Each structure stands twice: as structure tokens, then as C-alpha cells.
Amino acid sequence: MNYYNNRRSFIKKASALVGAFSINSLFHQLHAESWKEATKSFEGLSAQDLAANEDYWSVIQQGYSASSSPIIILNNGGVSPSPVVVQQAVERFNQMTNQGPSYFMWQILDQGRESLREGLAKLGGCSAEEIAINRNATEALVTVIYGLDLKKGDEVIGSTQDYPNMMQAWRQRAIREGIVYKQLTFDFPIENDEEIVEKYRKAITPKSKIIHLTHVINWNGQIMPVKKIARMAHEHGLEVIIDGAHSFGLLDFTIPELEGDYFGTSLHKYLSAPIGSGMLWIRKEKISKVWPLVCAGDPRSDNIRKFENLGTRSFPIEQGIGEALNFHNAIGTKRKEERIRYLKDYWAKKAKEIPGVQIQTSLKAEYSCALAGVSVAGLNPSDLSSILFNTYKIHTTSISLENIHCVRISPHVYTKLSDLDRLVEALGKIATKSKG
Ligand SMILES: Cc1ncc(COP(=O)(O)O)c(C=O)c1O
């Protein structure tokens, strides 16, 4: 095989593809074949080897308008941009809707939900009958938190490092119904599964009913051993709710293999679906016992669609999920996971060597992927984040939570190495100045 010929030919085909990304057409109609053709020369490469191949990833970068943003966006964990094809799809669906909303929305676009359900189920490795489509991870998870029957004195075990919306929902149940919400605190980063599992195990009492888990801790990017915790919880008769906001569309797993009972996620983070999209998974045999958050003709039904009675919502956003799935599938989850982990390692390993700079996240592959926290001695996180933005036009988010104090950096597939070089250079200058 002649690598250089293949490489030239890939670049040629890729240029055609990049052009196609930006014209007024949808990926699944026009690009699937040319993309398949263009990526043929990389077929034999492992996801790890491909992770460092800039020829391949430069094509993906150009599929995103965010790659040419005047500021460097390194908070994709907060919310991610959509590729151009997804933006175009939403615009088209919106134009179509406004030609006559009650017809085009309810008679036409509404028909697309079942194929979306199938597509999401395929990506999640589960049955479509276990997937409900909604607007964000909060809506998905709060449906379960408020929908489960619990009585006064029943215990729920969570952590102070779960997401605030979910903690607030559990606290509301504690105030209103007298359930007991116990929260553990971890000293992240931790590179020992047993230490984490043991902490949950020790918190279990005869009154414990539920463990609420976050798959990837949003504050510093720690990947939790959810499967081991879920297994242990089931041995004690507890149910497990998994917050997968930062894992779905990024890490290569199937939802059932996590062995939880309930799983909620945003789709507007690493899947790059339109902003305002989310998904709920409930193990089939558990659907009937969860009360819907909004309303349903038969609230005890075992039909997952009972969680989709949301009233009027944005059908263009919902239908845009389909284009995001096409784009994601054209890359493949494993490749995406490895590339984004490579990007995190690329900046974090260099930054770690700068005197005064500390990485607050494990760099072992099993404990982190996209997100990592960084701090500079002598600067608080919000000052560091402000300097990064005001002086270097690098947008990040600062975290100050009990025992986690850092600036969180989260690249995406469209992030360029040159952007990460700028980050490392900026950290170097800031650290030198802070010392001096
Ligand atoms: C761990 C975690 N769960 C849930 C959410 C909420 O996501 P959404 O805005 O889609 O409701 C976030 C948002 O960043 C998060 O980090």
C-alpha cells in the first residue's frame, strides 16, 4: 500500500467532502458514500493510531463552523456546538415548520420520532422501547428522581460532586416527603475503583433504596466505575440511576452494560446534537413503575412514550438529532473517544511540566477522557479563567467546589492542536508571571 498516494487522494476527496459539508444538503442524503470512500485509506488504523492523524481530523474540524470561531472554545463539556450539517437541518426543519406549524410539526415532523428512537437505541446498544427523547439531561433524570415511589425514611445515596440540578431535586424530596438524602464526598482524582465502590458500599443501610451516580464527574472529569458500583448496589437490593451527561456520544459503551436501572443524558454535549436535546433510558421492566413527570393517559403504562408528553416543544431541534447521529456514526464512537482523549493528553501532559501548573485530573485512560482540570499556583480558578479569556481569547469555565478548585478544559473533535498549543503557551506565561 502506498501511504503517500493514499494520503494525497484522501486529502483530495476530503476537500470535496468539506465543500459538501457547507452546501445546502443533508449528510445522509449526499455524503455518506463519499465519506466512506474518503475514509477507506484509514480503515486499517486502530482508533488509537487514528487519534493522532491530523489529515483525518482536519476534515472533521471543517465540518464545524466553531472551528473557525474568533475565540478558542474549551468548554465543550458545558455545551457543544453542532456540525454545519446539523445546523442546516435545524434551519430547514424550522423553515418547514413555519410554512404551517400545525400541519408540518404535528403531521410531518412528529412522524420522525420513531426513527430517531431507533437511531439513539442503536448508539446506546439497547432496545428502542427503552428510549424516551426529551430536552436535556435534567429533564431526563428529574423524571426518574420525581417519578419513583419512596416513603419517609427511605434513603438515597448520592455525592456532593453530582450535578446541582439532581442534588436539588433529591433535596426537594427530602424536604417534602421526608426521604433521607445522604451525600458522599470524594477526594478526586482517584485511581482506584475499589476505593470508590467501598465508599458507596459502606454508606448502605437497610433503609437504602437508590444510588444516584454520575458517570463522568463534570467538575474535574473523573470517570467513575459505574458498572462496579451498580453491581454492588444490586447485590444489596438497591436501584441505580446514572447521570451520563458527559459520557454518551463520547465514551464507547452500551447503556445496558453499565448495569444501571435508569440513565439520563444530554445530547447537546459530546453527541453535538442541537442545543436543547436529551434522552432517557429506563430498563424495560422498570418503566411501568416510574410516574411521568408531566402527564400521560396511563401513568402506569410500560410504554416509554409516556415520558414524551411534553406539550409543544421545538420539533426542528428534536429532528436535528438525526443529523447529529449521522455525523457521529460517520466517525464512530471509539475513534471519537480516542481522539478527544488524545487532545486532552496533548495539552495536559505538556502543561503538567510547567512549574507552578497542576493538573487536577488523573491522566490514566480509564479515569478521564475529554475533561481535565488545571490550576496555577497563586491564582484562584476564576482569575485564571478570566486571564485566559481576556488576554488569550481562550474560553473555559472555572470550578470552585468544596475540594475541587480548577479551570476545566474540554476540547471536542473540532479542536485544533494549534488551539491547544496556545493554551499551553498561555499557561506557561501566566505561571511565570504569577510566580514572579
Ligand atoms: C453531570 C451533569 N449532569 C447533568 C447536566 C445537565 O445537563 P442539561 O443542561 O442537559 O440538563 C450537566 C450539565 O453540564 C452535567 O454536567
The ligand as a MOL file (V3000), in Angstrom:
LIG
                    3D

  0  0  0     0  0            999 V3000
M  V30 BEGIN CTAB
M  V30 COUNTS 16 16 0 0 0
M  V30 BEGIN ATOM
M  V30 1 C -23.0540 15.7460 35.1500 0
M  V30 2 C -24.1340 16.6050 34.5570 0
M  V30 3 N -25.3970 16.1920 34.6210 0
M  V30 4 C -26.3940 16.9020 34.0920 0
M  V30 5 C -26.1650 18.0970 33.4740 0
M  V30 6 C -27.3140 18.8990 32.9640 0
M  V30 7 O -27.3930 18.8280 31.6050 0
M  V30 8 P -28.5710 19.5740 30.8300 0
M  V30 9 O -28.1780 21.0030 30.7510 0
M  V30 10 O -28.6240 18.8770 29.5260 0
M  V30 11 O -29.8070 19.3960 31.6260 0
M  V30 12 C -24.8650 18.5740 33.3500 0
M  V30 13 C -24.5800 19.8260 32.6430 0
M  V30 14 O -23.4690 20.2640 32.4760 0
M  V30 15 C -23.8210 17.8020 33.9200 0
M  V30 16 O -22.5540 18.2380 33.8880 0
M  V30 END ATOM
M  V30 BEGIN BOND
M  V30 1 1 1 2
M  V30 2 1 2 3
M  V30 3 2 2 15
M  V30 4 2 3 4
M  V30 5 1 4 5
M  V30 6 1 5 6
M  V30 7 2 5 12
M  V30 8 1 6 7
M  V30 9 1 7 8
M  V30 10 2 8 9
M  V30 11 1 8 10
M  V30 12 1 8 11
M  V30 13 1 12 13
M  V30 14 1 12 15
M  V30 15 2 13 14
M  V30 16 1 15 16
M  V30 END BOND
M  V30 END CTAB
M  END
